Amino acid sequence: MNIEVALQRYKDVFLPDVIDNSQGDFLAKHVPMRNLLLIDHDEPTDNDKKNPLTEEDIYERVFSARDDDQFVLVKGASGAGKSHLIRWFESMLQIHKQDNEIVLYLRRADNTLKGTIKQLVELEEIKNLPNTSLYKKLASASTTIPELELKNTIYYSFINLIESDDGKAGEDEERIISNVDRKHFIALLQNSIFKDRLMDTNGPIDRIYNKIAENKTFEINDHAAEFEIEDFEIDSEFRTALISVGADEKARKIADKMLDNEEYISKLVQH
């Protein structure tokens, strides 16, 4: 055995992330996953947790000999191995597929609409279909929006949604925040220093931008594109800054309400 060739193969196979490796290299490093839960509701109950399954159990129950349409969502904490499990499912589907079946595997590293079309038209099974050349042109079209423009669009779309909302979580439910507070919150969002804070690097708008921007889709980002309590926490220093810039009275009122009030801020986040 050529030791240099063996060492190179070792480096090729044993990587921290083998999601995009060949099927053989991926399976060579794969460690079976256990303690998985298969549920048909949002969050697992204590009773669900009493019956953990293996990846083979999940595959047999969900994918084996099933012709009906299904949507399976893989949930778990960041770093839990969600992408790895999905890749294993894909490998099993490839191995067990019938002669008249194909498996279309779309990688999340390029999961915009254009990226999805690009992945599809590059598959051997798709290349000879009608209009493939048209799809290729669509996938290569340039529609890049400048970063600041897109971030501002996200921010003002957020304000517009709140202005159009009735403050309810759904049909026939009580308001999460009062209509008065909703208007005061809009005034705060329209304040320049509060906007700068939300638009800052690593702030909520930056997180959402990094989740949806096409030039960011090759970066693995498990952070949810949503607001968190920390985004709206206000201290006395920021409250003083609002006064010093002559902020709208409505903005100051809701800032007072948000000051060191995590319970109330959680309602704003939910809203």
Wavefront OBJ file of the C-alpha trace (Angstrom):
o trace
v 0.000 0.000 0.000
v 1.271 3.465 -0.917
v 1.318 5.279 2.420
v 1.026 8.730 0.785
v -2.105 7.700 -1.113
v -3.573 6.195 2.057
v -2.878 9.356 4.052
v -4.480 11.512 1.354
v -7.586 9.318 1.306
v -7.699 9.564 5.097
v -7.699 13.369 4.813
v -10.403 13.249 2.130
v -12.735 11.020 4.139
v -12.260 12.130 7.729
v -13.393 15.731 7.613
v -15.332 17.757 10.226
v -18.174 18.141 7.722
v -18.695 15.395 5.132
v -22.142 16.477 3.955
v -20.881 17.139 0.410
v -18.552 14.119 0.192
v -19.219 11.258 -2.190
v -21.735 8.701 -0.986
v -19.009 6.138 -0.281
v -16.871 8.553 1.722
v -19.898 9.821 3.614
v -21.059 6.336 4.633
v -17.495 5.336 5.563
v -17.502 7.939 8.320
v -21.159 7.785 9.264
v -21.983 6.904 12.876
v -25.568 5.609 13.338
v -27.847 8.126 15.021
v -30.069 7.114 17.920
v -32.485 8.739 20.357
v -34.539 10.245 17.525
v -38.212 11.102 17.879
v -40.880 10.808 15.178
v -43.874 13.021 15.975
v -46.782 14.604 14.115
v -47.011 17.685 16.351
v -44.831 20.723 17.035
v -42.916 19.847 20.193
v -42.172 16.429 21.749
v -44.040 15.457 24.897
v -42.668 13.497 27.842
v -44.499 10.468 26.491
v -42.823 10.884 23.081
v -39.412 10.868 24.740
v -40.103 7.455 26.251
v -39.901 5.846 22.803
v -36.715 7.013 21.038
v -35.963 5.586 17.602
v -32.880 4.888 15.516
v -32.277 6.312 12.060
v -33.170 2.911 10.595
v -36.496 2.958 12.470
v -37.294 6.402 11.065
v -36.359 5.364 7.538
v -38.524 2.254 7.648
v -41.534 4.119 9.027
v -41.313 7.193 6.821
v -39.603 6.312 3.547
v -39.904 2.579 3.022
v -42.494 1.545 0.397
v -44.400 4.829 0.609
v -45.966 6.281 -2.541
v -47.960 9.086 -0.954
v -46.700 12.671 -0.757
v -44.980 13.543 2.490
v -43.317 16.540 4.077
v -40.826 15.597 6.783
v -39.236 18.325 8.897
v -35.996 17.551 10.737
v -35.699 19.611 13.919
v -32.939 19.845 16.484
v -30.470 22.122 18.191
v -27.618 23.719 16.262
v -24.897 21.127 15.733
v -27.148 18.183 16.558
v -26.557 16.601 13.145
v -29.719 17.544 11.225
v -27.930 17.945 7.882
v -25.994 14.732 8.482
v -29.214 12.797 9.109
v -30.822 14.245 5.978
v -27.764 13.247 3.951
v -28.005 9.711 5.359
v -31.675 9.536 4.334
v -30.649 10.657 0.845
v -27.996 7.934 0.673
v -30.518 5.282 1.707
v -33.032 6.518 -0.853
v -30.356 6.373 -3.559
v -29.385 2.827 -2.567
v -32.958 1.494 -2.379
v -34.601 3.417 -5.241
v -36.391 1.509 -8.002
v -35.271 1.594 -11.641
v -38.077 4.024 -12.472
v -37.279 6.398 -9.582
v -34.845 9.279 -9.155
v -33.783 11.144 -6.024
v -33.431 14.922 -6.316
v -31.203 16.136 -3.493
v -30.979 19.914 -3.050
v -28.209 21.177 -0.814
v -29.110 23.976 1.575
v -25.822 25.819 0.892
v -27.475 27.181 -2.274
v -31.176 27.099 -1.439
v -32.458 30.345 -2.943
v -34.929 30.004 -5.814
v -32.147 30.603 -8.336
v -29.829 28.244 -6.490
v -32.478 25.522 -6.449
v -33.107 25.887 -10.193
v -29.348 25.780 -10.801
v -28.991 22.541 -8.838
v -31.922 20.960 -10.667
v -30.755 21.790 -14.214
v -27.322 20.335 -13.460
v -28.782 16.904 -12.629
v -28.388 14.258 -15.344
v -32.088 13.352 -15.096
v -33.129 16.963 -15.799
v -30.714 18.016 -18.556
v -32.800 16.642 -21.433
v -36.156 18.026 -20.313
v -37.858 20.810 -22.348
v -36.959 24.448 -21.515
v -33.762 23.489 -19.673
v -31.846 26.262 -21.474
v -34.430 28.799 -20.293
v -34.065 27.612 -16.712
v -30.276 27.916 -16.995
v -30.623 31.540 -18.088
v -32.910 32.216 -15.137
v -30.446 30.596 -12.741
v -27.552 32.699 -14.048
v -29.471 36.004 -14.122
v -28.053 38.748 -11.929
v -30.535 40.222 -9.441
v -28.166 41.215 -6.650
v -29.551 43.892 -4.327
v -27.028 46.073 -2.451
v -26.683 45.047 1.193
v -27.898 48.317 2.747
v -30.859 48.503 0.366
v -31.954 44.980 1.222
v -31.513 45.572 4.967
v -33.611 48.743 4.772
v -36.245 46.836 2.804
v -36.352 44.174 5.533
v -36.592 46.799 8.266
v -39.388 48.863 6.722
v -41.285 45.745 5.669
v -41.217 44.762 9.335
v -42.695 48.141 10.318
v -45.313 47.869 7.585
v -46.389 44.446 8.847
v -46.890 45.808 12.354
v -48.852 48.782 11.011
v -51.108 46.375 9.105
v -51.466 43.927 11.997
v -54.287 43.920 14.542
v -52.044 42.828 17.412
v -53.564 39.354 17.625
v -51.865 35.973 17.459
v -54.671 34.485 15.372
v -58.407 34.237 14.902
v -60.543 34.886 17.995
v -57.510 35.303 20.241
v -56.794 38.065 22.683
v -54.373 40.779 21.682
v -50.742 40.086 22.474
v -50.186 43.825 22.896
v -52.744 46.612 23.036
v -53.486 48.705 19.980
v -52.039 51.733 21.787
v -48.805 49.876 22.508
v -48.649 48.741 18.891
v -48.728 52.370 17.718
v -46.142 53.333 20.329
v -43.912 50.462 19.208
v -44.124 51.665 15.612
v -43.024 55.127 16.769
v -40.020 53.576 18.517
v -39.088 51.567 15.414
v -39.228 54.756 13.358
v -36.752 56.420 15.714
v -33.307 56.688 14.105
v -31.195 55.540 17.064
v -33.408 52.525 17.730
v -33.243 51.672 14.033
v -29.430 51.949 14.064
v -29.361 49.558 16.987
v -31.502 46.918 15.242
v -29.536 47.384 11.999
v -26.152 47.010 13.704
v -23.755 44.147 12.920
v -24.984 40.903 14.537
v -28.318 42.586 15.266
v -31.675 41.100 14.203
v -31.801 42.725 10.760
v -28.249 41.568 10.072
v -29.240 38.017 11.089
v -32.251 38.040 8.785
v -30.165 39.494 5.955
v -27.528 36.779 6.363
v -30.285 34.165 6.201
v -31.848 35.312 2.934
v -29.159 37.171 0.952
v -28.023 35.195 -2.104
v -24.356 36.071 -1.569
v -24.586 34.493 1.901
v -26.201 31.192 0.968
v -22.916 29.274 0.823
v -22.423 29.961 4.527
v -23.994 27.420 6.872
v -26.271 29.447 9.150
v -28.432 27.661 11.696
v -29.539 30.859 13.431
v -33.267 31.418 13.042
v -34.299 34.551 11.138
v -36.424 35.918 13.940
v -36.333 38.455 16.742
v -35.122 37.613 20.239
v -35.750 39.198 23.629
v -32.192 40.581 23.714
v -32.888 42.593 20.546
v -35.428 44.789 22.330
v -33.878 45.066 25.780
v -33.567 48.713 26.850
v -31.442 50.116 29.661
v -31.505 53.535 31.331
v -28.611 54.759 29.169
v -30.548 54.108 25.974
v -33.655 55.660 27.518
v -31.624 58.825 28.226
v -30.348 58.819 24.639
v -33.942 58.790 23.377
v -34.722 61.873 25.436
v -31.558 63.671 24.298
v -32.442 63.310 20.606
v -36.004 64.489 21.195
v -37.668 61.183 20.430
v -41.415 61.077 19.857
v -43.449 60.902 23.076
v -44.994 57.603 21.953
v -41.526 56.113 21.485
v -40.454 57.295 24.931
v -43.574 55.832 26.561
v -43.056 52.338 25.221
v -39.331 52.554 25.969
v -40.282 53.216 29.595
v -42.504 50.146 29.497
v -39.719 48.002 28.009
v -37.088 49.148 30.519
v -35.918 46.048 32.447
v -39.213 44.307 31.611
v -38.396 40.969 29.989
v -41.957 39.668 30.284
v -43.332 42.582 28.276
v -40.509 42.413 25.730
v -41.293 38.730 25.167
v -44.793 39.786 24.078
v -43.289 42.210 21.562
v -41.087 39.427 20.224
v -44.090 37.095 19.942
v -46.075 39.836 18.209
l 1 2 3 4 5 6 7 8 9 10 11 12 13 14 15 16 17 18 19 20 21 22 23 24 25 26 27 28 29 30 31 32 33 34 35 36 37 38 39 40 41 42 43 44 45 46 47 48 49 50 51 52 53 54 55 56 57 58 59 60 61 62 63 64 65 66 67 68 69 70 71 72 73 74 75 76 77 78 79 80 81 82 83 84 85 86 87 88 89 90 91 92 93 94 95 96 97 98 99 100 101 102 103 104 105 106 107 108 109 110 111 112 113 114 115 116 117 118 119 120 121 122 123 124 125 126 127 128 129 130 131 132 133 134 135 136 137 138 139 140 141 142 143 144 145 146 147 148 149 150 151 152 153 154 155 156 157 158 159 160 161 162 163 164 165 166 167 168 169 170 171 172 173 174 175 176 177 178 179 180 181 182 183 184 185 186 187 188 189 190 191 192 193 194 195 196 197 198 199 200 201 202 203 204 205 206 207 208 209 210 211 212 213 214 215 216 217 218 219 220 221 222 223 224 225 226 227 228 229 230 231 232 233 234 235 236 237 238 239 240 241 242 243 244 245 246 247 248 249 250 251 252 253 254 255 256 257 258 259 260 261 262 263 264 265 266 267 268 269 270 271
